[in-house]
Amino acid sequence: MDEKLADGATYYYQVRAVDKDNLEGEFSPIVSAMTKKLPAKVMGIRWQKEGAKAVLQWARNPETDIREYVVYKKSFFGWAKAGVSRETFFILEDLKLGSDSSDYAVSAVDGDNLEGERSDPLSVLLR
């Protein structure tokens, strides 16, 4: 078992048998394997006002196995998970009309639970 491999990297392997007398056989032919890449960075993040609420929107990721998008909100202590969406939008329930601006970012999670890089942050100020 080869563990802690880098995402999107190619690895090459050879094996050979060793018997109980510690005699070594010939090496096998070289085989290669590639680990899966992380989902792409979420792009096109924007927001729009809908009534008294703000809605984040973004472009759909190119990968066909995206399971969900994770929305993050910047807080005093760093980025915290604000919610999850299976669509390319998220209603900002916690943002109140006339409140200070908040920064948000979105990442994509695929069917193998690999999470890609977060989008560039976006400031939202609901007036």
N, CA, C and O of each residue as an XYZ file, in Angstrom:
508
protein
N       0.861     -1.169      0.000
C       0.000      0.000      0.000
C       0.901      1.224      0.000
O       1.765      1.363      0.866
N       0.707      2.093     -0.949
C       1.465      3.341     -1.032
C       0.533      4.451     -0.568
O      -0.516      4.668     -1.175
N       0.894      5.147      0.483
C       0.021      6.142      1.086
C       0.631      7.529      1.044
O       1.818      7.694      0.761
N      -0.190      8.519      1.327
C       0.210      9.930      1.385
C       0.838     10.386      0.075
O       1.887     11.030      0.068
N       0.191     10.050     -1.019
C       0.661     10.447     -2.340
C       0.122     11.817     -2.707
O      -0.945     12.221     -2.246
N       0.863     12.521     -3.536
C       0.423     13.837     -4.002
C      -0.722     13.678     -5.001
O      -0.757     12.711     -5.762
N      -1.653     14.624     -4.996
C      -2.768     14.604     -5.941
C      -2.276     14.954     -7.335
O      -1.448     15.852     -7.497
N      -2.779     14.253     -8.341
C      -2.443     14.540     -9.729
C      -1.001     14.214    -10.101
O      -0.459     14.806    -11.034
N      -0.379     13.293     -9.393
C       1.020     12.926     -9.665
C       1.089     11.515    -10.255
O       0.223     10.679     -9.999
N       2.132     11.269    -11.046
C       2.364      9.943    -11.622
C       3.467      9.251    -10.832
O       4.494      9.854    -10.518
N       3.242      7.982    -10.515
C       4.210      7.178     -9.780
C       4.557      5.943    -10.598
O       3.712      5.405    -11.314
N       5.805      5.497    -10.488
C       6.295      4.339    -11.243
C       6.746      3.271    -10.250
O       7.355      3.571     -9.224
N       6.430      2.006    -10.582
C       6.719      0.903     -9.669
C       7.344     -0.279    -10.406
O       7.062     -0.529    -11.578
N       8.196     -0.994     -9.684
C       8.714     -2.300    -10.098
C       8.677     -3.188     -8.868
O       8.841     -2.712     -7.745
N       8.468     -4.448     -9.077
C       8.498     -5.403     -7.962
C       9.382     -6.580     -8.341
O       9.646     -6.825     -9.518
N       9.828     -7.296     -7.335
C      10.543     -8.556     -7.560
C      10.328     -9.451     -6.356
O      10.084     -8.988     -5.242
N      10.423    -10.711     -6.605
C      10.213    -11.705     -5.551
C      11.506    -11.943     -4.791
O      12.602    -11.884     -5.349
N      11.349    -12.216     -3.496
C      12.470    -12.604     -2.644
C      12.029    -13.864     -1.915
O      11.000    -13.866     -1.238
N      12.814    -14.947     -2.052
C      12.399    -16.204     -1.437
C      12.870    -16.295      0.010
O      13.487    -15.368      0.536
N      12.568    -17.428      0.644
C      12.888    -17.608      2.067
C      14.380    -17.617      2.336
O      14.808    -17.377      3.465
N      15.193    -17.895      1.295
C      16.652    -17.869      1.444
C      17.227    -16.496      1.090
O      18.442    -16.331      0.986
N      16.347    -15.523      0.909
C      16.717    -14.152      0.570
C      17.316    -14.016     -0.830
O      18.059    -13.075     -1.111
N      16.977    -14.980     -1.711
C      17.409    -14.882     -3.102
C      16.394    -14.020     -3.852
O      15.184    -14.211     -3.730
N      16.913    -13.067     -4.632
C      16.048    -12.106     -5.311
C      15.855    -12.478     -6.761
O      16.801    -12.862     -7.448
N      14.624    -12.364     -7.223
C      14.308    -12.608     -8.618
C      14.515    -11.351     -9.450
O      14.969    -10.324     -8.947
N      14.176    -11.447    -10.725
C      14.288    -10.310    -11.632
C      13.181     -9.288    -11.324
O      12.117     -9.637    -10.813
N      13.457     -8.034    -11.645
C      12.449     -7.000    -11.499
C      11.370     -7.160    -12.561
O      11.650     -7.574    -13.686
N      10.164     -6.838    -12.206
C       9.052     -6.827    -13.157
C       9.219     -5.636    -14.104
O      10.030     -4.746    -13.848
N       8.462     -5.623    -15.181
C       8.452     -4.405    -16.007
C       7.916     -3.232    -15.178
O       7.160     -3.429    -14.228
N       8.306     -2.044    -15.539
C       7.845     -0.843    -14.838
C       6.378     -0.584    -15.184
O       5.977     -0.639    -16.347
N       5.603     -0.305    -14.162
C       4.206      0.094    -14.348
C       4.035      1.483    -13.733
O       4.780      1.869    -12.833
N       3.058      2.217    -14.225
C       2.818      3.547    -13.675
C       1.365      3.670    -13.237
O       0.480      2.957    -13.710
N       1.162      4.584    -12.333
C      -0.184      4.893    -11.850
C      -0.235      6.384    -11.557
O       0.746      6.983    -11.116
N      -1.403      6.970    -11.812
C      -1.560      8.402    -11.567
C      -2.669      8.623    -10.549
O      -3.743      8.030    -10.645
N      -2.399      9.476     -9.581
C      -3.419      9.812     -8.594
C      -4.359     10.854     -9.197
O      -3.999     11.577    -10.126
N      -5.544     10.910     -8.658
C      -6.566     11.825     -9.168
C      -6.236     13.268     -8.782
O      -5.760     13.534     -7.679
N      -6.492     14.174     -9.688
C      -6.298     15.596     -9.421
C      -7.430     16.116     -8.541
O      -8.546     15.596     -8.561
N      -7.116     17.147     -7.776
C      -8.144     17.834     -7.004
C      -9.073     18.577     -7.961
O      -8.666     18.932     -9.067
N     -10.299     18.812     -7.552
C     -11.181     19.629     -8.393
C     -10.545     21.003     -8.642
O      -9.772     21.504     -7.826
N     -10.886     21.587     -9.775
C     -10.363     22.900    -10.136
C     -10.867     23.963     -9.166
O     -11.878     23.780     -8.489
N     -10.149     25.065     -9.115
C     -10.558     26.221     -8.319
C     -11.890     26.740     -8.854
O     -12.072     26.861    -10.066
N     -12.814     27.045     -7.956
C     -14.117     27.588     -8.349
C     -13.903     28.990     -8.921
O     -13.186     29.811     -8.349
N     -14.540     29.237    -10.056
C     -14.370     30.509    -10.763
C     -15.717     31.225    -10.909
O     -16.782     30.633    -10.729
N     -15.637     32.495    -11.235
C     -16.833     33.271    -11.558
C     -17.720     33.579    -10.373
O     -18.925     33.765    -10.543
N     -17.158     33.638     -9.176
C     -17.990     33.905     -8.003
C     -18.479     35.361     -8.035
O     -17.712     36.290     -8.289
N     -19.757     35.521     -7.773
C     -20.398     36.828     -7.779
C     -21.601     36.758     -6.831
O     -21.934     35.690     -6.318
N     -22.235     37.888     -6.610
C     -23.437     37.882     -5.773
C     -24.438     38.852     -6.344
O     -24.102     39.770     -7.093
N     -25.675     38.621     -5.967
C     -26.735     39.551     -6.345
C     -27.753     39.617     -5.214
O     -27.941     38.671     -4.449
N     -28.394     40.765     -5.142
C     -29.412     40.982     -4.122
C     -30.733     40.443     -4.648
O     -31.118     40.716     -5.785
N     -31.419     39.682     -3.815
C     -32.762     39.181     -4.138
C     -33.649     39.480     -2.940
O     -33.643     38.757     -1.944
N     -34.403     40.549     -3.057
C     -35.212     40.988     -1.921
C     -34.310     41.501     -0.819
O     -33.469     42.370     -1.048
N     -34.482     40.966      0.370
C     -33.656     41.364      1.509
C     -32.497     40.394      1.727
O     -31.850     40.432      2.774
N     -32.232     39.535      0.759
C     -31.165     38.528      0.897
C     -30.138     38.692     -0.217
O     -30.396     39.312     -1.248
N     -28.985     38.125      0.024
C     -27.929     38.076     -0.992
C     -27.753     36.619     -1.413
O     -27.842     35.705     -0.594
N     -27.504     36.426     -2.696
C     -27.296     35.083     -3.232
C     -25.923     35.023     -3.901
O     -25.636     35.789     -4.821
N     -25.081     34.108     -3.429
C     -23.798     33.853     -4.082
C     -24.046     32.962     -5.287
O     -24.886     32.063     -5.241
N     -23.316     33.212     -6.362
C     -23.395     32.373     -7.554
C     -21.981     32.165     -8.077
O     -21.087     32.968     -7.805
N     -21.780     31.084     -8.829
C     -20.466     30.787     -9.403
C     -20.635     29.884    -10.611
O     -21.711     29.337    -10.849
N     -19.557     29.735    -11.371
C     -19.587     28.877    -12.549
C     -19.463     27.412    -12.129
O     -18.760     27.083    -11.174
N     -20.155     26.548    -12.857
C     -20.071     25.109    -12.608
C     -18.647     24.630    -12.893
O     -18.037     25.048    -13.877
N     -18.126     23.769    -12.048
C     -16.782     23.212    -12.271
C     -16.770     22.284    -13.485
O     -17.798     21.693    -13.817
N     -15.623     22.149    -14.150
C     -15.541     21.297    -15.345
C     -15.595     19.798    -15.047
O     -15.926     19.010    -15.933
N     -15.279     19.394    -13.827
C     -15.284     17.968    -13.488
C     -16.716     17.433    -13.480
O     -17.647     18.124    -13.065
N     -16.877     16.208    -13.939
C     -18.219     15.620    -14.031
C     -18.687     14.976    -12.725
O     -19.858     14.618    -12.598
N     -17.790     14.829    -11.765
C     -18.176     14.132    -10.524
C     -18.226     15.062     -9.316
O     -18.027     14.607     -8.190
N     -18.486     16.350     -9.520
C     -18.598     17.263     -8.374
C     -19.861     16.910     -7.592
O     -20.963     16.874     -8.140
N     -19.675     16.652     -6.308
C     -20.782     16.254     -5.431
C     -21.431     17.456     -4.767
O     -22.649     17.504     -4.599
N     -20.592     18.443     -4.385
C     -21.115     19.605     -3.689
C     -20.095     20.734     -3.723
O     -18.922     20.543     -4.043
N     -20.586     21.904     -3.384
C     -19.737     23.082     -3.235
C     -19.805     23.516     -1.777
O     -20.881     23.533     -1.179
N     -18.660     23.866     -1.208
C     -18.605     24.317      0.177
C     -18.403     25.829      0.175
O     -17.491     26.344     -0.472
N     -19.263     26.531      0.904
C     -19.190     27.980      1.011
C     -18.506     28.318      2.338
O     -18.883     27.813      3.395
N     -17.497     29.179      2.256
C     -16.745     29.602      3.435
C     -16.970     31.092      3.672
O     -17.138     31.871      2.733
N     -16.968     31.467      4.946
C     -17.083     32.873      5.340
C     -15.853     33.216      6.171
O     -15.463     32.468      7.069
N     -15.256     34.346      5.861
C     -14.083     34.770      6.617
C     -14.525     35.356      7.943
O     -15.418     36.202      8.003
N     -13.888     34.895      8.996
C     -14.192     35.403     10.335
C     -12.910     35.963     10.942
O     -11.863     35.983     10.294
N     -12.999     36.401     12.150
C     -11.848     36.952     12.860
C     -10.717     35.922     12.949
O      -9.543     36.291     12.917
N     -11.060     34.643     13.060
C     -10.061     33.589     13.249
C      -9.703     32.866     11.951
O      -8.995     31.859     11.993
N     -10.166     33.343     10.815
C      -9.869     32.684      9.542
C     -11.156     32.269      8.842
O     -12.230     32.799      9.129
N     -11.041     31.320      7.928
C     -12.190     30.879      7.133
C     -12.965     29.795      7.855
O     -12.377     28.836      8.355
N     -14.268     29.938      7.914
C     -15.141     28.943      8.553
C     -16.205     28.521      7.542
O     -16.639     29.318      6.710
N     -16.611     27.278      7.625
C     -17.634     26.743      6.730
C     -18.975     27.403      7.036
O     -19.464     27.358      8.165
N     -19.564     28.022      6.001
C     -20.862     28.681      6.158
C     -22.001     27.788      5.699
O     -23.142     27.970      6.124
N     -21.706     26.821      4.833
C     -22.743     25.933      4.340
C     -22.287     25.160      3.121
O     -21.147     25.283      2.674
N     -23.204     24.355      2.589
C     -22.925     23.478      1.455
C     -24.071     23.609      0.452
O     -25.229     23.779      0.832
N     -23.727     23.527     -0.835
C     -24.740     23.567     -1.877
C     -24.432     22.520     -2.934
O     -23.273     22.313     -3.295
N     -25.462     21.866     -3.425
C     -25.304     20.936     -4.541
C     -25.503     21.646     -5.880
O     -25.349     21.044     -6.943
N     -25.845     22.930     -5.812
C     -26.068     23.753     -7.002
C     -24.955     24.792     -7.095
O     -24.026     24.783     -6.287
N     -25.046     25.684     -8.074
C     -24.043     26.730     -8.238
C     -24.532     28.062     -7.670
O     -24.253     29.128     -8.217
N     -25.261     27.975     -6.571
C     -25.693     29.174     -5.853
C     -25.891     28.828     -4.387
O     -26.035     27.660     -4.025
N     -25.896     29.856     -3.548
C     -26.073     29.679     -2.105
C     -26.675     30.961     -1.552
O     -26.138     32.047     -1.767
N     -27.785     30.837     -0.843
C     -28.444     31.992     -0.225
C     -27.745     32.295      1.095
O     -27.609     31.424      1.954
N     -27.311     33.529      1.241
C     -26.599     33.945      2.450
C     -27.619     34.328      3.521
O     -27.987     35.495      3.657
N     -28.059     33.347      4.262
C     -29.092     33.537      5.287
C     -28.594     34.387      6.449
O     -29.383     35.084      7.087
N     -27.294     34.338      6.730
C     -26.757     35.019      7.911
C     -26.434     36.488      7.661
O     -26.115     37.217      8.600
N     -26.512     36.930      6.415
C     -26.187     38.315      6.080
C     -27.445     39.175      6.195
O     -28.460     38.894      5.556
N     -27.370     40.217      7.012
C     -28.525     41.078      7.265
C     -28.391     42.391      6.493
O     -27.287     42.897      6.292
N     -29.508     42.919      6.075
C     -29.572     44.189      5.357
C     -28.917     45.289      6.181
O     -29.247     45.458      7.355
N     -27.990     46.041      5.583
C     -27.318     47.133      6.264
C     -26.170     46.713      7.158
O     -25.573     47.563      7.818
N     -25.842     45.431      7.203
C     -24.745     44.965      8.050
C     -23.403     45.239      7.369
O     -23.355     45.626      6.201
N     -22.332     45.035      8.103
C     -20.994     45.189      7.540
C     -20.775     44.155      6.448
O     -21.464     43.136      6.390
N     -19.805     44.432      5.584
C     -19.518     43.475      4.514
C     -18.864     42.223      5.083
O     -18.201     42.266      6.120
N     -19.060     41.118      4.394
C     -18.450     39.847      4.760
C     -17.775     39.270      3.528
O     -18.238     39.473      2.405
N     -16.686     38.556      3.739
C     -15.973     37.906      2.639
C     -16.373     36.442      2.579
O     -16.465     35.763      3.602
N     -16.612     35.965      1.349
C     -17.001     34.580      1.110
C     -16.101     33.975      0.041
O     -15.544     34.690     -0.793
N     -15.965     32.664      0.072
C     -15.236     31.906     -0.943
C     -15.920     30.550     -1.071
O     -16.618     30.109     -0.158
N     -15.714     29.890     -2.214
C     -16.377     28.613     -2.498
C     -15.349     27.611     -3.013
O     -14.454     27.972     -3.777
N     -15.478     26.355     -2.597
C     -14.645     25.274     -3.131
C     -15.542     24.147     -3.622
O     -16.705     24.049     -3.230
N     -14.990     23.295     -4.485
C     -15.729     22.153     -5.033
C     -15.220     20.867     -4.396
O     -14.023     20.713     -4.151
N     -16.150     19.939     -4.128
C     -15.819     18.631     -3.564
C     -16.332     17.575     -4.529
O     -17.493     17.610     -4.938
N     -15.454     16.623     -4.898
C     -15.859     15.600     -5.873
C     -16.387     14.337     -5.203
O     -16.474     14.261     -3.977
N     -16.735     13.357     -6.014
C     -17.304     12.104     -5.531
C     -16.373     11.280     -4.666
O     -16.826     10.390     -3.947
N     -15.068     11.563     -4.723
C     -14.093     10.864     -3.877
C     -13.745     11.670     -2.635
O     -12.793     11.354     -1.921
N     -14.533     12.725     -2.384
C     -14.363     13.608     -1.232
C     -13.074     14.427     -1.289
O     -12.558     14.845     -0.253
N     -12.553     14.656     -2.496
C     -11.401     15.534     -2.662
C     -11.913     16.959     -2.826
O     -12.795     17.222     -3.644
N     -11.355     17.871     -2.044
C     -11.782     19.267     -2.090
C     -10.729     20.112     -2.780
O      -9.549     20.054     -2.436
N     -11.160     20.895     -3.750
C     -10.259     21.752     -4.503
C      -9.987     23.062     -3.794
O     -10.491     23.319     -2.701
N      -9.179     23.880     -4.441
C      -8.822     25.197     -3.933
C     -10.055     26.097     -3.897
O     -10.917     26.036     -4.773
N     -10.114     26.928     -2.865
C     -11.220     27.887     -2.757
C     -11.115     28.965     -3.837
O     -10.029     29.275     -4.328
N     -12.248     29.515     -4.185
C     -12.297     30.646     -5.119
C     -11.580     31.838     -4.507
O     -11.249     31.842     -3.322
N     -11.348     32.838     -5.328
C     -10.882     34.102     -4.780
C     -11.991     34.640     -3.885
O     -13.169     34.432     -4.178
N     -11.640     35.328     -2.796
C     -12.674     35.836     -1.912
C     -13.516     36.933     -2.567
O     -13.049     37.662     -3.442
N     -14.729     37.026     -2.131
C     -15.671     38.024     -2.634
C     -16.313     38.726     -1.449
O     -16.848     38.069     -0.556
N     -16.264     40.073     -1.430
C     -16.922     40.840     -0.373
C     -18.376     41.084     -0.747
O     -18.697     41.453     -1.877
N     -19.239     40.867      0.230
C     -20.675     41.074      0.026
C     -21.142     42.094      1.061
O     -20.930     41.917      2.261
N     -21.779     43.160      0.585
C     -22.350     44.177      1.462
C     -23.791     44.386      1.013
O     -24.051     44.877     -0.085
N     -24.709     44.007      1.872
C     -26.129     44.065      1.548
C     -26.726     45.378      2.055
O     -26.845     45.587      3.262
N     -27.095     46.248      1.139
C     -27.683     47.559      1.513
C     -29.097     47.647      1.004
O     -29.765     48.661      1.211
